[in-house]
Amino acid sequence: MKLSIRHSTEYRYSEQVLHSTQYLRLTPRPSARQRILHWHLDMPEPASEASDGFGNILHVLTLDQPHEAIHLTATGEVEIDGEDREDDDTRISPLVYCRYSPFTRPDSLLHELARSHQRTAGTLTNLEGLSETILSRMPFTPGITDVSSTAAEAYRLRKGVCQDHTHVFLSCCRALGIPARYVSGYLYSDDSEHVASHAWAEVWFDERWHTFDVTNQTRRPRRHLKLAVGFDYLDACPVRGVRYGGGVESLRAAALVRQTGTGDQ
């Protein structure tokens, strides 16, 4: 399947920003299941490119001149292989993903949820059950949580979005000693009302990564385009930055994913 992506981000400020630095994880990395046909970032100034500690492609955009807005646009086309086969990334040990992060530290309720799915055999099957339980107890509900909500907070609310589902799933996996990481990216859907920006999890088992999309209850990433990975949202979010000045900030972001070619579906 070939997917065309257009992701626009606009920051506006009530006062002039004197200086800002934006960290952009808006460029997908080629892998066994995604081939980058072309990709372009439209930014107000040239940015430096590097690889972060998780192996993500990172652009650092620094604006030294006063500004009242920042416009960012990512466009490209990627060919997706729908099989659940991720590259074995040897740059960082999968065991580091057993570590809790601020967003995934479990409370007593999450420890209880994890223990209820702890068995001695059939780990992936057990995790499928965990994924089903999370979605049944936390129906997809926009507007209840925000990007600062932790797994424990979202689970107590019993509602959330893909970020929350993923954080809760990661928290439970790590409580069970299973390496699991956060994935940010895009999801193609036939439903034009569906939000194209998406988050899911990957679990390290039997010497490779396995996809777990809790929100859509799928383990086959046939319509998923991966942007970045990390311990949680903060490590993998498409845009994150700091600024000096600016007053009140407003954000508008929109992602459009279209199918441009047939293939494995």
C-alpha positions as CSV (number, residue, x, y, z in Angstrom):
1,M,0.0,0.0,0.0
2,K,1.3,3.5,-0.9
3,L,0.3,6.3,1.4
4,S,0.5,10.1,0.8
5,I,0.9,12.3,3.9
6,R,0.5,16.0,4.5
7,H,0.9,17.1,8.1
8,S,0.7,20.8,8.9
9,T,1.5,22.4,12.3
10,E,1.0,26.1,13.1
11,Y,2.0,27.8,16.3
12,R,0.7,31.4,17.0
13,Y,1.7,33.6,19.9
14,S,0.0,36.6,21.5
15,E,3.4,38.3,21.8
16,Q,6.6,38.1,19.9
17,V,8.8,35.1,20.6
18,L,12.4,36.3,21.0
19,H,14.0,32.9,20.5
20,S,12.7,29.3,20.0
21,T,14.0,25.9,19.4
22,Q,11.8,23.1,18.0
23,Y,12.7,19.4,18.0
24,L,11.0,17.8,15.0
25,R,10.4,14.0,14.6
26,L,8.5,14.4,11.5
27,T,10.5,12.3,9.1
28,P,10.0,8.5,9.0
29,R,13.0,6.1,9.0
30,P,13.2,3.4,6.3
31,S,12.7,-0.1,7.6
32,A,11.7,-3.6,6.5
33,R,8.1,-2.6,6.3
34,Q,8.2,1.0,5.1
35,R,10.0,2.4,2.0
36,I,10.3,6.2,1.8
37,L,9.5,7.2,-1.8
38,H,10.0,10.9,-1.1
39,W,9.7,13.2,2.0
40,H,10.0,16.9,2.5
41,L,9.9,19.3,5.5
42,D,8.8,22.9,4.8
43,M,10.2,25.1,7.7
44,P,10.8,28.8,8.2
45,E,14.6,28.2,8.4
46,P,17.0,25.3,7.6
47,A,17.3,22.8,10.5
48,S,20.1,20.6,11.6
49,E,19.5,16.8,11.2
50,A,20.7,14.1,13.5
51,S,19.6,10.7,15.0
52,D,18.4,10.8,18.6
53,G,19.1,8.2,21.3
54,F,16.2,6.0,20.1
55,G,17.3,6.0,16.5
56,N,14.7,8.5,15.3
57,I,15.4,11.1,12.6
58,L,15.5,14.4,14.5
59,H,15.6,17.9,13.0
60,V,16.4,20.8,15.3
61,L,15.0,24.1,14.2
62,T,16.4,27.3,15.9
63,L,14.7,30.7,15.3
64,D,16.8,33.6,16.6
65,Q,14.8,36.4,15.1
66,P,11.6,37.7,16.8
67,H,8.5,35.9,15.4
68,E,4.8,35.6,16.2
69,A,4.1,32.3,14.4
70,I,5.8,29.1,13.2
71,H,4.5,27.1,10.3
72,L,5.7,23.5,9.7
73,T,4.6,21.1,6.9
74,A,5.7,17.6,6.3
75,T,4.7,16.0,3.0
76,G,5.7,12.7,1.4
77,E,4.8,9.3,0.0
78,V,5.6,6.0,1.7
79,E,5.1,2.4,0.6
80,I,3.9,0.2,3.4
81,D,4.3,-3.6,3.8
82,G,1.3,-4.7,6.0
83,E,3.2,-7.6,7.7
84,D,4.1,-7.2,11.4
85,R,7.8,-7.3,10.9
86,E,10.0,-4.5,12.3
87,D,13.7,-4.3,11.9
88,D,15.7,-5.6,14.9
89,D,17.2,-2.3,16.0
90,T,20.5,-3.1,17.6
91,R,21.5,0.5,18.4
92,I,19.7,0.3,21.8
93,S,19.0,-2.8,23.9
94,P,15.3,-3.7,24.0
95,L,15.7,-4.2,27.8
96,V,15.9,-0.4,28.3
97,Y,12.2,-0.4,27.5
98,C,11.4,-2.2,30.7
99,R,12.1,1.1,32.5
100,Y,9.2,3.3,33.6
101,S,8.9,6.8,32.4
102,P,7.0,9.7,34.0
103,F,4.0,9.0,31.8
104,T,4.0,5.2,32.4
105,R,4.8,4.8,36.1
106,P,2.0,2.5,37.4
107,D,-0.1,3.1,40.5
108,S,-1.9,0.3,42.4
109,L,-4.7,0.0,39.9
110,L,-2.3,-0.5,37.0
111,H,-0.3,-3.0,39.0
112,E,-3.5,-4.9,39.6
113,L,-4.4,-4.7,35.9
114,A,-1.0,-6.1,34.9
115,R,-1.1,-8.9,37.4
116,S,-4.5,-10.0,36.1
117,H,-2.9,-10.8,32.8
118,Q,0.3,-12.4,34.1
119,R,0.7,-16.0,33.1
120,T,3.5,-18.4,32.5
121,A,2.9,-19.2,28.8
122,G,1.5,-17.6,25.6
123,T,2.8,-14.1,26.3
124,L,1.5,-12.5,23.1
125,T,-1.9,-14.0,23.6
126,N,-2.0,-12.7,27.2
127,L,-1.0,-9.2,25.9
128,E,-3.8,-9.4,23.3
129,G,-6.2,-10.0,26.3
130,L,-4.6,-7.0,28.1
131,S,-5.1,-4.8,25.0
132,E,-8.8,-5.9,24.8
133,T,-9.3,-5.2,28.5
134,I,-7.8,-1.7,28.3
135,L,-10.1,-0.7,25.4
136,S,-13.2,-2.1,27.1
137,R,-12.5,-0.3,30.3
138,M,-11.3,2.9,28.6
139,P,-13.5,3.6,25.5
140,F,-12.0,6.0,23.0
141,T,-13.2,9.4,24.1
142,P,-11.6,12.6,22.8
143,G,-11.5,15.7,25.0
144,I,-11.2,14.1,28.4
145,T,-7.4,13.8,28.6
146,D,-4.6,15.9,27.1
147,V,-1.0,15.4,26.2
148,S,0.1,15.9,29.8
149,S,-2.1,13.0,31.2
150,T,-0.3,10.0,32.6
151,A,-1.3,6.4,32.3
152,A,-2.5,6.3,35.9
153,E,-4.6,9.4,35.5
154,A,-6.2,8.3,32.2
155,Y,-6.9,4.8,33.6
156,R,-8.7,6.3,36.7
157,L,-10.8,8.4,34.3
158,R,-11.7,5.2,32.4
159,K,-11.6,7.2,29.1
160,G,-8.9,8.3,26.7
161,V,-7.4,8.4,23.2
162,C,-4.7,6.5,21.5
163,Q,-1.9,8.1,23.5
164,D,-3.7,7.1,26.8
165,H,-4.4,3.5,25.6
166,T,-0.7,3.2,24.6
167,H,0.6,4.6,27.9
168,V,-1.6,2.2,29.9
169,F,-0.5,-0.7,27.8
170,L,3.2,0.2,28.2
171,S,2.8,0.7,31.9
172,C,1.4,-2.8,32.4
173,C,4.0,-4.4,30.1
174,R,6.8,-2.9,32.0
175,A,5.2,-3.9,35.3
176,L,5.4,-7.5,34.0
177,G,9.0,-7.0,33.0
178,I,8.2,-7.0,29.2
179,P,10.1,-4.5,27.0
180,A,7.6,-2.3,25.3
181,R,7.9,1.1,23.5
182,Y,5.8,4.0,22.4
183,V,5.3,4.6,18.6
184,S,4.1,7.8,17.0
185,G,3.0,8.0,13.4
186,Y,0.0,8.0,11.0
187,L,-2.9,5.7,10.4
188,Y,-4.7,5.5,7.1
189,S,-8.5,5.0,7.4
190,D,-11.4,4.8,5.0
191,D,-13.3,7.1,7.4
192,S,-12.6,10.7,6.5
193,E,-13.4,11.8,10.0
194,H,-10.7,9.6,11.5
195,V,-7.8,11.4,13.1
196,A,-4.7,10.5,11.0
197,S,-2.1,11.2,13.7
198,H,-1.8,8.0,15.8
199,A,0.0,6.2,18.6
200,W,0.5,2.5,19.3
201,A,2.9,0.2,21.0
202,E,5.6,-2.3,20.1
203,V,6.5,-5.3,22.4
204,W,9.8,-7.1,22.3
205,F,9.2,-10.9,22.3
206,D,11.0,-13.8,20.7
207,E,13.8,-11.6,19.5
208,R,11.7,-9.1,17.5
209,W,9.2,-6.3,17.9
210,H,5.4,-6.9,17.7
211,T,2.8,-4.3,17.0
212,F,-0.1,-3.7,19.5
213,D,-2.6,-1.0,18.4
214,V,-4.9,-0.9,21.4
215,T,-7.3,1.7,20.0
216,N,-8.0,-0.3,16.8
217,Q,-7.5,-3.7,18.3
218,T,-5.0,-4.8,15.7
219,R,-1.6,-6.4,15.7
220,R,-1.1,-6.0,12.0
221,P,0.3,-2.6,11.0
222,R,-1.0,-2.7,7.5
223,R,-2.1,1.0,7.5
224,H,0.4,2.3,10.0
225,L,3.3,4.6,9.1
226,K,5.8,4.9,11.9
227,L,7.5,8.2,12.6
228,A,9.3,7.7,15.9
229,V,9.7,5.5,19.0
230,G,10.6,6.1,22.7
231,F,9.6,5.5,26.3
232,D,6.5,7.6,26.0
233,Y,4.8,10.5,24.2
234,L,7.5,13.0,25.0
235,D,10.2,11.0,23.3
236,A,8.3,10.4,20.1
237,C,5.9,13.3,19.6
238,P,6.2,15.0,16.2
239,V,7.0,18.5,17.4
240,R,8.3,19.6,20.8
241,G,10.0,22.8,21.7
242,V,11.1,25.6,24.0
243,R,10.8,29.4,23.6
244,Y,11.6,32.7,25.2
245,G,8.7,35.1,25.3
246,G,5.5,34.7,23.2
247,G,2.8,35.1,25.8
248,V,-0.2,32.8,25.1
249,E,0.4,30.0,22.6
250,S,-2.2,28.5,20.3
251,L,-1.7,25.4,18.2
252,R,-3.4,24.2,15.0
253,A,-2.4,20.8,13.6
254,A,-3.9,18.7,10.9
255,A,-2.7,15.4,9.2
256,L,-4.1,14.0,6.0
257,V,-3.3,10.5,4.9
258,R,-4.5,9.2,1.5
259,Q,-4.0,5.9,-0.3
260,T,-2.2,6.5,-3.6
261,G,-1.4,3.0,-4.7
262,T,-2.6,-0.6,-4.1
263,G,-0.6,-3.4,-2.5
264,D,-0.8,-5.5,0.6
265,Q,-3.8,-4.6,2.6
